Amino acid sequence: MTTPLAPDFRPRYHELQRVGRAGWWRSLLGSVLLLVLVFGIVPALLGLVALVVLLVGGSSAGEASAVLDVTKEVTPLGLAVVNVVLGSAIVSSWFVLWLFHRLKPRWLSSVAPRLRWRFLLACLPLAVVALVASVGVSLFLPLSAGEEPVGAVNDFTSTTRDFLLVIALLTPLQAAGEEYVFRGYLTQAFGSLLPWRRVSLVLAVVVPSVLFALAHGLGQSPPVFFDRFAFGVVAGILVIRTGGLEAAIAMHVLNNFLAYGMALAFGDMTTSLNASGPSSPWMIVATLTQSLLYLGLASWVAKVMGIVVSGPPVGGVVPQPPPGPELVAPAPRV
C-alpha cells in the first residue's frame, strides 16, 4: 500500500519517483528493465550495427570482432562504440522513467527540472582541483608488490591522435550516460521505495554505488572496487545535496579525462579500461582525498549559488491557495 503524499510534500531529488505513478514495484521493475537495456539489449543492437558497418567497409568478420572487443585490445573505434552505447543510456533512462512513472525526462536532470548548465560549468574547475590534489597525494604513496612506477612518455602516433579525438568528443556523453543511470534513475528508484526519509537516503546512495562498482567488472581488485564505490557514494551524496546530476557529471567527466590521458601518456588503454593488473591499497588514500575535497567544494559552491535542492509537488495533490475573504453581494438599494 502506498502512503499518500501530503499536500505540501516537496521531494528531494531521490524522492521524485514518489510523485509519479504510485507503486513501489514500478521502481524495482524499472530498475531491472533499465539495467537490461543499458547492459544487454542496447549494446547488442549497437554492436550489431557497428559490426555490419565494418563488414560493409571491407573488414573480415575476425577483424571486425577484434576491433569491437575492448576486453582484449582497445581500439579508437571500439572505445567510440562503448562510449556511444553508454551515452545512449540517457535515452534509456528517460524512456523507463516515462514508461513506469509517467514523469517527464527533465525530472532526471534536477529538481529544477532541467540541467543547470551554470552550476555544471562551475563544478568543472572544482573537479580539476580535486584531481590535482589526488595526483599530488599519490606521488608520495608507496607502491604495492608487482606495481611499476610511471615510466617514459609513450610515442605520439596516429592511433594516439584518434584516441584523443574519441575521448574529447564522446567521453562527456559516456560519463553523463552513466550518471543518468546510476545517480539518476537508480538513485530515484531506491530513494522512493520506502516512506522513511533516512532509510530512503541510505538506500538511494549505497545501492546504486554498489551496482556502479559491479558494473565495471566482477574481476576487480578490492582497491579498484573501493575506488569506484567511493566515487559512487560521493556522487550520490552530491546529487541529493544539490538536487541534480550536474556536480556528479562534472566530476565523472574530469575523472575519465585524467584516467584516459594518463593511459595514453604513460600506460595502456586496454589495461586502463579493463582495470587489469595489480593495484595498490594505498590508492584508497588518493581516492578519499579527491572525493572528500570535491564533495566539500561542490557543496560550498552550490550553497553560494543558491542552488535549489527540493522540487515542487510534480504529482499527487497540488497545494491550493488559502481561502480569501468571502465576497458578499451588496444589498440592492430601494
N, C-alpha and C positions, 0 to 999 in steps of 0.2 A: 504494500500500500504506500502511495506517495504522499509525503507530508505537504499540505497546501502551503503556498508561499504567502507570506504576509504582504499586505498591500504596499508597504514601504520597503520591501526587500530590494536591496541594491547589491547585486552579485559582484564578488571579486572575480578575477579572471578565471580561476579554476572552478568556479561555481556556475559558469554561464550556461552549461547544458541543463541546469535545473529549471531554467526559464523557457526551455523548448518543450517539445512533446514529453509528457510525463512517462516515467517508467525507467527504473534503474537498469533493466535488461537491455534497453536501447544503447546505453553506453558500453556495456560489455560486448554485445554483438557488433556494434560499430567499431570497437577496438580490434576485434578479431578480423572483421572484413577489411579494415584499413591495412593491417599488417599483411594480410594475404595479398591485397592489391599491390602494396609497395614492394614486398619481397618475393612475390610469386608471379602473379598474373602480368603486371606491367613489365617487369624485367624480361619475361618470356616473350611478350609481344614485341617490345622494342628491340630485344636481342635478335629476334627473327627478322625484323625489318632491316637491321644493320647487316645481318648475315646475307640476306638477299641482295642488298646494295653492293656488298663486297663481291659476291659471286657474279653479279651482272657486270661489275667493273673489271672482271678478268682474274680474280683470285680463285685459287682452288679451295675446295672445302676445308682441307687441312690448314692452309694459310689463313683463311678467314677465321676459323675456330681459334687459331693461335693468337691472332690479333685481338679477339674479343675476350679471351680467357685471361683475366687480370690476376688470377691466382698463381699462374706460372711465370708470366712476364708481362709487366705493364707497358703498353704502348700508348702513344698520344691518342690514337683513335679509341683504344679500349678505355682509357681514362675518360674521354669525352662521352662515351656511351654510358659509363657508370654515372657520371655527373648529370647527364640528361635524365636517366632513369630516376635518380634520387630527386632531381628538381621537379619531375612530374608528380612527386608525392604531394606537392602543394595542391594540385588539382584533385588528386585522390582524396585528400583530407577535406577539401571543400565539398566534394560530392557526398562523402559519408556524413558530414555534418548536416547537410540539407536532407539527405535521404532518411536518416533516423530521427533527427531532431527538428527539422523544418526551420533551421536557423540559417540566416544568410551568411555566405562565406566570410564577409568582412568581420564577423564576430570572432574569427580565429586570430586575426591580426592584433586586436587590442580591445579594450572596453570602450574605446572612443566612439564608434568602432571603425577603425581604419589603421593603416600602417603610418605611424607618426615619424615621418622622414627626418624632421629636425632633431628629434631625440636619437634616432638611429645614427645619424651622421655625427652627433655629439659624442656617441659612445665609441666610435672608431678610434680616435686618438687615445681614449682611456684603455682600450684593448691593447694598443701598441705599448703603452706604459707598462701594463701588467706583463706583457710578453717579454719586454726588455728586462724587467726585474726578474722574471723566471729564468731567462737565459743567464743573467748575471749570477744568480744564486747557483745555477747548475755548474758553472765554471769552477766552483770551489768544492763540489761534491765528489767523493771518491767513486771509482768505477768498480763494478762487480766483476767476479771471475768470468773471463771469456768476453768481456765487453771491451771494445777497442776505442781509443780516443779519436776525436775528429782528425782526419788526415788532410792530405793535399786537396786543393780545389779541383773538381772534375773539369775536363776539357769542355769547351762550349762547341756543340755540334748542331747540325740541323735538327736532330731529334730533341736536343735541349730547347731550341727555339720553338718547336712545335708544342712541347710540353708547356712552355711559358704561355703560349697563346691560349691553350686549353685551360690552364689554371686561371689566367686573368679573366677570361670570358665566362667560364662555367662554374668555377668554384663558389662564387656568391650564390648562384642558383642552387647548387648542391647543398650548401650549408643551410640556406633558407628552407629547402625541402625537408631536411631532417628536423629542423626546428618546428615546422608546421605539423609534423607528425608527432614527435616526442614531447616537445614543450607546448604544442598547440592542442591537437585533438586529444591525445592521451592524457595530458595534464587536466583538461576539462572533464574527460570521461571519468577518471579515477577521483577527481575532486568533487564530482557531482553524485557519486554513488550513495553516500550516506548524509543524513541531515546534520550530523555533528561537525561543526566547523573545524575543530582542532584535529580530529581524526581525518577528515577530508583533506586538510592541509598536508598532513604527513603522507597520505596515500598519493596525493597529486604530485609530490616531489620525489618520493622514493621509488615508487613502482615504475614510472617512465624512465628514471635514471638507470635502474637495473636492466630494463629492456633495451635502453640505448646502448649500454655497455655490451650486452649479449649480442646485439645486432652486428657488432664489429667482429664477431667470430668467437667460437667456443674454445679455440686453442690458445687464447691469450695468456700471457704470464700474469700472475697476480698484480705486479706493479702497473702493467698496462691496463688491466681491467679496472683497477682502482682509479687510474688517471681518467678514464672515460666516465666512470661512475661519479667521481668528484666533479667533473665538468658538468654532468647532467644535474647534479644536486644544486650547484651554484646557479646554472642557467634556470632551473626550475624555481629557485627562490627569487631570482631576479624577475622572472615573468610575473610572479604573483605580487611582488613588491611594487613593480612598475606598471602592472596592469596590461602588459603586452609583450610581444615577441622581440621588440627592437633591440634591447640590450643583449639578449641571447644570440640573435643573428649576428650582430657586430662582433661579439667575442668568437663565435664559431668561424666566421669568415677569416678573421685575422689569424686565428689559431691554425687553420688549414693552410693559409698562405705561408706561414712560417714553416710548418711541417713539410710542405711540398718544396719550399725554397731551400731548406736545409738538405733535403734529399737530393735535389738537383745539383746543389753546390758541392756537397761533401759525400753523399751516400748513394743510395739506390732507390728508385721509385717503387720497385716491386716489394722490397723489404719494408719501406715506409708505409705503403698502402695496406699490406697484409700483417704488419706488426709482428714479423717473424724475427727470430734471433733473441739473444739474451737481453734482459732489461734489468737495470739496477734498481733495487728497492729505494735507493736514495732519490730516484726521480719523483717520489711522492712529496718530498720536501719542495722541489721546484713546482710541482703541481699545486700544492697548497699555497705557495707564495703567489702564483699567478691568480688562482681562483679567489682567494680572500681579498687580495688587493683590488681586483676588478669588481668584486661584489661591493666593497666599500665605496669605490669611486663612482660606479654607476648608480648606486643608491643615492649618493650625495647629489649627483648631477640631476637625477630625476626629481629630487626634492627642490632643488634650486629652480628648475624649470617649471615647477608646479604641475608635474605630470599627474593626470587623473588615474586613480587605481581602482575605482569602483564604477560599475556601469549603471545606467538607469534600468528600471524594470522593462526588459525587452520581450516579456511574455507574461502570461498569467493576468493578474488584476492590475490595471494601471491606477495609481492613486488619483482620487478625484479631488478637485479643489474644495476647500471648506465652504459650507453654505453661507451666502451673504445675507444681508437683512431682507426680510420678507417684504416684497413690494405690495402695497395695498392701493387699489384704485381709489382715487378721491371721490367723495360723495358728490352726486350731481347737485348743482345749485338750483334752487327753485325760487 
